[in-house]
Amino acid sequence: MANLKEKLIEEIRNSKDKELLEEIYQILSDKDRNDIIQLSDMQIESIKKAQKEVGEGKYFTQEQIDDELDQWLEE
């Protein structure tokens, strides 16, 4: 594990990619939080749409998907 930490530290030191460094910082600083995720408006709307579709019976079961995949593979 110490070797992995050393490799990560070295990669971080050598990185000039600001976005990557910000992502690494975000991951490391969020590790102690309660995994609360902030969703965008678009993500919330997508979830609401999916919930509505499920409520209307517009979904496939895993068995249906497996059967369709099996049929497709047999062609």
N, C-alpha and C positions, 0 to 999 in steps of 0.2 A: 504494500500500500504506500509506503514511503516513496518508492520509486515512481509510482503513478503521480503522486503529489509533485515530485520534483519535475517530472515531464510536463505536467500541467503548468507549473510555475514558469518553466522555461518557455513554453509555447506562448503563454500570456505575455511574458517579457518581450518576446520577439515579434509579437503581433502588432501590426499597424492598422488593423481593421477595427475601426471605432465601433461599428455596429455589433461585431462579434464580441468585443470586450463589454459592451453594454448588456448584451444578452447573457454573457457569463456572469456579470455582476448581478443581474436581475435573478438569475437562477440561484446563485449562492445567497443572495440577501433574502430571498423568499422561502428558503428551505425550512425556516422555523415557524412560518405562518401556518394557519389552519387550512391551507389550500383553497382559499376563497378565490374564485375566478370571476373576473369582470367580463361580462359578455357585451359585445357591441350591439347596437340596435338591429343590425342585419342578422346577427346570430340569434337574437331573441325572436325576431320575426320568423326565421327559419324553423326554430323549435316550435313556435306556436302553430305554424303551418303543418309541420309533421304531426303534432299532437291532434290537430283537427282531422288530418287524413286517417290516422289510426282510429279515431273515434268514428269515422265514417266507414271503417272496414277497408280502406284503401291501403293495404299492405300485403306482403307475402310472408309466409312462415318460412322458417329455415328448411323444413321438409320440401316445400314447394320450390324453393331455390335449388336445393340439392337435386330434385327430380328434373328440373329444367336444365341444370348443368349436365346431368348424366345423359339426357337426350341430346344435348348439343355435342357432347363428346363422342357419342355414338355415330354421328353424321360423318 
